[in-house]
Amino acid sequence: MPLSPADDREKLLGIWKIVSVESEDQATGEREPVLGISLAGYLIFMPEGRMITIATGEDRKEAKTDQDRGDLFESMVAYTGMYRLEGDKFIANVDVAWNPAWVGTEQTRFFVLDGDRLHVTTAWEQSIAGREKGIGRKIVTWERVK
């Protein structure tokens, strides 16, 4: 029996720790790590309808130059907003983000719950991180914090 949106919402609630971020090429199915292998980050779904996420890549170093600061910006993602569920996706109305261009946008993510794992994907899109041509998406795997 399929889960109802209310069931999914209950199962999403809580704190999730990042496991991996990959970029997938639609044409070949090839996947490659994004932000490295040793990541840090959390995704939190609150009962009040707010989600918060922050993820940082590996090998981040103290910023001493403008280039260092730019590298730090490029090696992370962080945003929050009220979210709603629509079938197999959650949609966040972003009100705070590490990148001001995201504020006021809706960020749509597809999700699959697999026990204590949560797999979140972006929609297929042209030219995502690490790719100059082609269509790809990001796949983020999270593990429930107990």
C-alpha positions as CSV (number, residue, x, y, z in Angstrom):
1,M,0.0,0.0,0.0
2,P,1.5,3.4,-1.0
3,L,2.3,5.9,1.7
4,S,0.1,9.0,1.9
5,P,1.7,12.4,2.0
6,A,1.0,12.6,5.7
7,D,2.9,9.3,6.2
8,D,5.8,10.6,4.2
9,R,5.9,13.8,6.2
10,E,6.1,11.9,9.4
11,K,8.9,9.7,8.1
12,L,10.9,12.7,6.8
13,L,10.7,14.5,10.2
14,G,14.0,14.6,12.1
15,I,17.7,15.0,11.5
16,W,19.6,13.4,8.6
17,K,23.4,13.3,8.2
18,I,24.9,13.6,4.8
19,V,26.5,10.4,3.4
20,S,27.3,11.3,-0.2
21,V,26.7,13.8,-3.1
22,E,27.0,12.6,-6.6
23,S,26.5,14.1,-10.1
24,E,24.8,11.7,-12.6
25,D,25.0,12.0,-16.4
26,Q,21.6,11.2,-18.0
27,A,23.1,9.9,-21.2
28,T,25.7,7.5,-19.7
29,G,24.4,6.9,-16.2
30,E,27.9,7.7,-15.0
31,R,28.2,9.1,-11.5
32,E,31.0,11.1,-9.9
33,P,31.4,12.6,-6.4
34,V,30.5,16.2,-5.9
35,L,32.3,18.1,-3.1
36,G,34.5,15.2,-2.4
37,I,34.2,12.0,-0.4
38,S,34.5,13.2,3.2
39,L,31.5,15.5,3.6
40,A,29.9,17.2,6.5
41,G,26.3,18.3,6.8
42,Y,22.8,17.8,8.0
43,L,19.2,18.1,6.7
44,I,16.5,18.8,9.2
45,F,12.8,18.5,8.7
46,M,10.8,20.1,11.5
47,P,7.1,19.3,12.4
48,E,6.2,23.0,11.9
49,G,7.0,22.6,8.2
50,R,10.5,24.1,8.0
51,M,13.5,22.4,6.5
52,I,17.1,23.4,7.0
53,T,20.2,22.0,5.3
54,I,23.9,22.7,5.3
55,A,26.5,20.6,3.5
56,T,30.2,21.2,3.1
57,G,32.8,19.6,1.0
58,E,36.1,18.0,2.0
59,D,39.4,19.7,2.5
60,R,38.0,23.1,3.4
61,K,40.7,25.4,4.8
62,E,40.8,28.6,6.6
63,A,40.3,31.5,4.2
64,K,43.3,33.8,3.9
65,T,42.7,35.2,0.4
66,D,39.8,36.2,-1.7
67,Q,40.4,33.1,-3.8
68,D,40.2,31.0,-0.6
69,R,36.9,32.7,0.4
70,G,35.5,32.0,-3.1
71,D,36.6,28.3,-2.8
72,L,34.8,28.0,0.5
73,F,31.6,29.5,-1.0
74,E,31.8,27.0,-3.9
75,S,32.3,24.0,-1.6
76,M,29.1,24.3,0.4
77,V,25.3,24.7,0.2
78,A,23.0,25.9,2.9
79,Y,19.4,27.0,2.8
80,T,16.2,27.0,4.8
81,G,12.5,27.6,4.2
82,M,9.0,26.3,4.7
83,Y,8.4,23.1,2.7
84,R,5.5,21.2,1.4
85,L,5.1,17.6,0.0
86,E,3.7,16.8,-3.4
87,G,3.9,13.1,-4.1
88,D,7.5,12.0,-4.3
89,K,8.9,15.6,-3.9
90,F,9.4,18.2,-1.3
91,I,9.4,21.8,-2.3
92,A,11.1,24.4,-0.1
93,N,10.2,28.1,-0.3
94,V,13.7,29.4,0.4
95,D,13.9,32.4,2.8
96,V,17.5,32.2,3.8
97,A,20.4,30.8,1.8
98,W,24.2,30.8,1.4
99,N,23.6,32.1,-2.1
100,P,21.3,35.2,-2.2
101,A,20.1,34.2,-5.7
102,W,18.2,31.3,-4.0
103,V,16.3,33.5,-1.6
104,G,12.7,33.7,-2.8
105,T,13.0,30.7,-5.0
106,E,11.3,27.3,-4.7
107,Q,13.8,24.4,-4.6
108,T,12.2,21.1,-5.7
109,R,13.7,17.8,-4.7
110,F,12.6,14.3,-5.4
111,F,13.0,11.8,-2.5
112,V,12.9,8.1,-1.8
113,L,12.9,6.8,1.8
114,D,14.8,3.5,2.2
115,G,14.7,2.5,5.9
116,D,17.1,4.9,7.6
117,R,18.4,6.3,4.3
118,L,16.9,9.2,2.4
119,H,17.9,9.6,-1.3
120,V,17.2,13.1,-2.6
121,T,17.6,14.1,-6.2
122,T,17.4,17.3,-8.2
123,A,15.5,17.4,-11.5
124,W,17.5,16.6,-14.6
125,E,19.0,19.9,-15.9
126,Q,21.4,21.2,-18.4
127,S,25.1,21.7,-17.4
128,I,25.2,21.0,-13.6
129,A,28.3,21.2,-11.4
130,G,31.3,19.5,-13.0
131,R,29.8,19.2,-16.5
132,E,30.2,21.5,-19.4
133,K,27.7,19.8,-21.7
134,G,24.8,17.4,-21.3
135,I,22.0,16.8,-18.9
136,G,22.6,15.7,-15.3
137,R,21.3,15.7,-11.8
138,K,22.6,15.6,-8.3
139,I,21.9,12.7,-5.9
140,V,22.3,13.3,-2.2
141,T,22.1,10.4,0.2
142,W,21.4,11.1,3.9
143,E,21.3,8.8,6.9
144,R,18.9,9.3,9.8
145,V,20.5,10.5,13.0
146,K,19.3,8.4,16.0
